[in-house]
Amino acid sequence: MEGPDGKRPVRSFDHPIDGEAAGGILDQPDAQCAQSGPGKIGVASAVFLILNKMIGTGIFSTPSSIFAATGSVGISLLLWAVAGLLTLSGLSVYLEFGLAIPRSGGEKNYLERVLRRPRHLATSIFAVQIVLLGFSAGNSLAFGRYVLLALGHPMPDGWTPRAIAVACIIFIAGLHAALPRWSLRLTNALGIFKVLVLLLIILSGFVALAGYRLVPDPGNFDNFWAVEKRDGYGGGGAYAYATALLQVVYSYKGWENANYVMGELKNPQRTLKIAAPLAVSGITVLYVLANVAYFAAIPKADLAKSEVIVAGLFFQNMFGESAAARSLPAFVALSNVGNVLAVSFAHSRVNQELAKEGILPWSKFWASTHPFGTPAASLFLHWVVTVIVLIAPPPGPAYNFVVNLYTYPGAWINALVAGGLIYLRLTKSENWSSPWQSYLPVSVIYLLLNVFLVVTPFVPPNSDWNADGYPYYAFPLVGTGVLLLGVVYWLLCAKVWPWRSGYSVVGDSGLHVGDGGDVLDGKDFLAERLPGAATEQPLLERRNNRRYGSVRL
């Protein structure tokens, strides 16, 4: 298919670019003009948006498996502190990117800045990962389970907790779409609540250290650094230590949540620079002190073998069976709601940014802000994927496998982001600049951490290879396969489909949403440009008070 000039028609994708992406043509203040619409989220709300995603069920349960793997109180506490420092190294990398490219979308924008060739490849890989695996099923189901536990009807899995989970995600998605101010207020309230629960645990731990508890002194701080091997804990070897660090690092996940919603922040550079370090530093201190509290009141054998969440055993030893049974399940259920609120808010914004780029099928629909002036359509996409994950897999190992799968591909993405920043800093021709400068060793440490997270799951364990109900290598293998699916998607949409339909893809996409929520212009990544269509946009066209660029593949 040829146009009037005898050449193949091309399709132009407009893309907001920062000063560095344009090779220094645009100065930094103009790059910030890419933000559209008034910011809604201040420093306090940004802090709680991060806190709510970071504090899920991990700190209430993971300490048991960490101690079981290490067999040492001192090493267990050290791992929690080290993981906090590693998280801060990642935060430094994301601050440098986020302050230089203050747009919603997080890693999507950072990968686009680094991996500009082949065009759309990095974005397609990230899109498949975030859309298919960025669901809220895990914490939604946990909410259903803990609601039943609080009511005196414990049920590990089944249709009843799943029905409650579906109701939970329906309520939260509807709240975000129709009443965004109230959703932020609820997010802030639950963030405060989570911090108060952790402070209650920490203060109770100090009371336990003073000798006030319902059980004898466990003596866990005698021989603080000793590595013991007993029935149920210790003796796991290097693999156990690596797995323990892996679990602790994942307990800190969520610190990047504010980067996904930069376009929603008031004065985004100032807000992110204050909120993110404050939230991550505070969580690190709270996590370490909470672990100290657990060791102050729970004997080692009970801690390692506990089949309930660690915080439940702690409450029993401090306040008795009845108090723990009444309060803790409700606390954890509310913690799960806060996590679902934070994840759905951030990921819906990422879905919308991908739709604005035209990367998703039916992008005009997903990018729309009808009818409430919120990303209701992209929230619906997040809801659909979450509900499918909640109701499709059978109970047992298959469900646990799907729910936990999202963590592994994220390590690949983070490694690419860290490596990309190192490349930008070392390559003068990239003209990279940012209000925040991360020390090169910090970026290297974060890169090595994610390489460790990528490689470790492929190492055979010392115990049963099928201990979780599936081979140990299935988890990283399928996670890598999801990323490769993004490559296939890119090949089909950027190469095969255009070749068969007789058009070419140029530059980046740009679906522009007007004040009323309508998509004003732009084409889907999958859409066909008719013969004779315009070839390219000027490099620095201003549209809707935003600067765009267009580059031919």
PyMOL commands that set and color helices and strands:
alter all, ss='L'
color gray80, all
select helices_A, chain A and resi 28-32+43-54+58-70+73-100+107-114+121-133+137-150+159-178+180-209+237-251+257-264+268-297+300-305+310-319+321-356+363-367+376-391+397-404+407-426+428-430+440-458+474-501
alter helices_A, ss='H'
color red, helices_A
select strands_A, chain A and resi 10-13+15-16+504-507+512-513+519-521+541-543+546-549
alter strands_A, ss='S'
color yellow, strands_A
deselect
rebuild
show_as cartoon
